[in-house]
């Protein structure tokens, strides 16, 4: 049975299952999710096999909160012989379209990572064999589908393809970032990944340029403030806790020992509002949406802390609150994105801004 295979952080399989079931139903594509806890992936089986490709085309990857990657899974190969993995994979790809890239991958789990060397070893002969069979272009071609071979053990793999305009360009769907030693906390990586995920690279020079003014609610010790300062922005750091001394010495940070829910900037020159406060997601969502809807900032990037259960329902409820605030304020068109990023744990990062007029 064909379907959609999705990667995720281990422990979030049920959230991915709930999300893909919901969104597939909205597209009138029906099936059922197949999950196992802490495996780092979910298989959504389509009742009609031909709808697997339709689903991977129509379901916008950018709309998926908990999935790191997805592809139309057309074949599952089991009990591959140690002496020949390439042959069965070639046979499984016989009816596939010509692809422009090969990705041989594994789950982001302890067991999955043990397959990393094995996957690299398989990639070279498989790539050569696919090219000989005219199933893979001689050079990588982003205009062609991406061929996925996802190993769950050294004798079992899910085979399928995705499309480069509707998938993650990253290996395993993971953005690897180096921790800057000058940053006061590892939370800094969350905002760095968020900027790189939600802001197109060609727009960084404008939307993340030096000289912009920003507010960081719940700033201490300054992990998120560091990302803003490092890009040359001027930051009002709002928190009752202590800020990192090195950040304060830059001259770019104004410390505001106040409650983030009550703070109001004195000047109407704020471009970025960022927030990583440990508060109820609905409360943070309403605050962020109010700032954007009332024009107190141009863009907002914030984390919503999630409960241990019903995380998909929780994030959907918070996003509904944002939409209600934006509509009630008659804010006009806006862009709303949400993603469970690699550097997140029990939280989802959300980006909100008014659409350019």
N, C-alpha and C positions, 0 to 999 in steps of 0.2 A: 504493500500500500504506500503510495506517495504522499508527501506532506511537506511541512515546513520544519526545519531544524533550527533551533535558536540557542546561542550560547548565553550564559549568564554567570554571575557570581554564585559560587556554591552556597546553598541554603536559601536561594531565592527562586527555586524551580517552581514552586506553587504560585508565586506572584507572576512569573512569566506565563504559566499555564492559564491563569485567570485572565491575564491581559490579552493573549493571543486568541483565546476563546471568544472574548468580548468583541475584539476588533474584527475578527474573521466573520462573526455573525452579522456585524454591521454591514459587511461587504457581501452578505448573503452567500458566504462560502462556509460550508458546515463540515464538522469533523469533531475529533476529540483529542485532548492532550494526553501524552504518555510521559510520566515523570517518575523519577526516583530521587529521593532526597540526597543532597550534597554531591550530585554528579556533575553539576555545572552546565547542564544542557537540558532541553525539552524538545520532544518530537510531537508536533501537531499533525495527526493523521487526517487527511482529507477523505471524506466518504467517496468522492469522485477523484480518481487519480489525476486526471487532466487539470484539476483545479489547483494543484500544487504550484505550477508555474504562474498561473493567474494570481494566486495569493502573493507570491514573492514580488510580483510586479505592482499590484494594486495596494498592498499594505505598505505604507510609507515607513521605511526604517526609522526616519527621524521622529515619527510619532510614537515609537515604542519606547517606553520608559525603562524597562528592566532588561531588555535584550541587548547584548553587546554585538551580536552578529546574527544574520539569518540567511538561509539559502533553501531553495526548493530541493528537498531530498527525494531522489527518484529510485535509489537502490540501497539496500542494506546487505553487505557481504559479511558472512560469518565463516568461521573455520577455515580461514586462508592457510595454506601450507607455508611453513617457514622458508621453503625453497622458491616460492613463487607468489609474491603479492601483486606484482605488476599485471600478470595475465588476467586474474579475476576483475581487477579494476578496469582494465581496457574493455573487457567484455561488458561490464556494467555501463560503460560510457558509449556503447555502440550507437545508440540513438540520440546522443546529446548533440547540441549545436556546436559549431566550431568556437572554442573558447580562447580568450586572449591572455589568461593568467591561470596559474595553478597554485592552489594553497593546500598544503598538507598540514593539518592541524590536530589539536587535541584539547581536552577540557582543561580549564584553569583550576585544577585541583592537585593535591599531592600525588595521587595516582596518575592523573593526566600528564603532569609535568615529567614524570618518569619516562614518558613516550617521546619526549622532545628530540633526543638524539636519534631514536628510531625513525621518527618522521622526516628528519633531515636526510637520513640515509636513504629512505625510500624515494624522496623527492627527485633526486638526480636521474636514476634510471626510468622512473615513471614519466618524467617530463620528456625525456628523449623518446620513449615509446609512444607517447601521445602525439608528438610531432610527426613521427613516422606514419602514424595512422590518420594524420590530418585531423586530429581532434584538438590541437593546440597550435596557435600561431608560432612562427619561429622566433618572433620578438613579442614582448608583452604589448598587448593592444587594449587600451581602456574602453574602446568602443565595442568590444566583444564581451560575452558573459565570462564570469569568473568560475572556474571549476574548483569545487571543494571536495576534499577527501578528509573526513573527520574520523580519526581513529579513537576508539574507546578502549581497545586492547590491541596487542600486536597481531591479532588474527580477525578483528572485527572493525568495519569501517562503514560510515554513512557517506554515500556518494550523491552529489547534486551540483547545482550551479545557482549563482546569483547574478545580479546586474550592477555594474559599477556606478550607475546613477542612483542606486537604491540599496546600498549596503555600507558597511564600515570599511574604509580603505586600510584599516590597521590590522596587523597580524593578531589573530584571536580576538579582534575588536578591542584591543587593549592599548591605551596610550601610556608608554613608559616615559617617566620624567625623572630627572636627576634632582635630588633635594638640594636646594641652595643653602650652604652652611651658615650664611648670615641670617637666614630666616629664623624667627623665634619659636616656631612650632611646625610640625609636619602638616598641619592643616593648610599650609600655604599651597601645597600641591593640588588641593581641591579647587581653589580658585584659578590656578594656572591652567589646569585641565579644562575647567569650565570655559575660560576665555578661548582656549584653542579649539574647543568643541563647538561652541555656539556662535563665535564671531569669525566670519570668513577671513582667511589670512590676508586677502587683498584689502580688507577694511580695517586692519589693525592700526595702520598709520593715522587713521582718522578717529576711530572710536576708542582706541586705547592710547592715544597720543599723550606725550608729556604736556603739562600745563593744565590739564583738565582738573576739575574739582570733584571730590568724591566724599561720601560719608560711609563709614564702616560701623554698623550697629552691632554691639557685642564684640568689640574689637580685641580685647586683651587675650593673650599677650602681644598680638599683632601679626599673626600668620597671614591673614588676608590683607591687612594694611601693607605688609611688606610687598605684595605683588603690585599694589597700586603705586607705592613709592618707587619701586624698582623701575616702573614704566614712566616715572617722572611726574606723577600726579601729586596734587595737594589734598591731604586727607584730614577730615574731622573724625577722630577716633572716639566713639561713644561707648563708654563702659565704666563701671565703678571699680573695676580691677586695675592692676598696674600694667602699664605698657612697657615694652622692651626699650631699654635706655638707648640703644644704638639707633632705633627708629626715630626716637624723639630728637636725637642729635642731628638728624638730617635737615631739620628746619622745614620739612614738608608736612609735618604732622601737628595738628592741634588737638590736644587732649580735652575731652568733654566728659567729666565724671557725672553722667546722667543716666536715667532709665531710657533704654532704646525705644520704648513704646511711647514715650512722652517727648522725645527730642524733636526740636524743629530748628532747621538751619536759619541763621540770621539773614543770609543773602540768598537770592534766587539764582544761584550760579552752579548748582549741583548737576553734574552729568551722570556719575555713577553712584548708585546706592547698592552696597553689599551687606550681607547679613548671614552670620552663622551662629545665631543664638540658639541655645537649647531651650526651646519653648514648644508649645503645642503647634502642630503644623497649620491648623486652621487659623490660629491667631496670627502667626507670622505671615501666612498667605494674605490675610485681610490687610495687614499693615503695609506690606510691600505693594499690593495692588492700589491702595489708597495713595501712596506716594506717587506712583506713576500716573494714575488717573487724574490727580490734582495738579500735575505738572511740577512737583517738587524735585523731580529728577527726570533724566531722559531714559535711562536704562537701569534695570535692577537685576542683580544676580544674588541668589539666596538659597540656603539649604532648608529643607523641610525634614525634620526628624520624624522617623516612622515608628509605629508600634511594632511589637514582635509578631502580631498576627494581623491578617487582613491588610497587608501593606498596600496592595493595589487599590483596594477600596478607600484607604486613607488618603492616598495621593490623589485619587480621582475626586474625592470630596474637597480637598484643598484647592485643586485646579478649578472646580466648579465655583468655589467662593471667589477666586480671582476673576473669573468671567462675570459673575454677578456684580462685583464691585465695578468692573470696567464698564459694564452696560448701564448700571444705575447712575454712574457719573457721566454717562454719554461721552466717554473718552474717545470714541471713534475707533478706527481700525488699530489693531495691536498685534504683536508677535509674541507668542507664548510657547516656550520649549521646556521640556523636562527630561532629565536623564539620570539614571543610577550610574554614576561615573565609576571608573576603576578605583580611584582613590577615596571614594565614599565607602561608608560602612552601612549603618542603619539610617540612611538619609538619602534624599533625592535632591539634586541641584536643579533649580528652576531659573530660567531667563525670561524677563518680561520687558518689553519696550513698546512705545507707541510707533506705529508704522509711519514711515516718512511720507509727508504730504506732497 
